Amino acid sequence: MSVPWSSIIPVNYPPSPFLFDLDPSVALGDAEEKVNQLARTILPATISANYAGTAQAFQDSVKGLGILLIMAILFIYMVLGFSMNHMSIPLPFFLDYLLPESVHC
């Protein structure tokens, strides 16, 4: 009975690049999502996929956007509160903007 070496000694294969170019009409985020979806369905769990180049720069730039948006909303709220001399006055403006039209009286 023979036992494969890979079951005894972990084999580390060198990384293999998978290169693709995008049509100018395709968004980079949509292409990344499609590639991730295909990688999850085709590749085994032991293989990982990473991005490099423009795709990596795009992922790095998108990471902090949620926190940046929350900080911007808080900053605008504080500026409105200070300019109106009371922090509760801007609240109806934000609620009016955020709530759907059917909730209004």
Helices and strands as residue ranges (DSSP letters): H 5-8, H 28-42, H 54-62, H 65-83, H 90-98, G 101-103
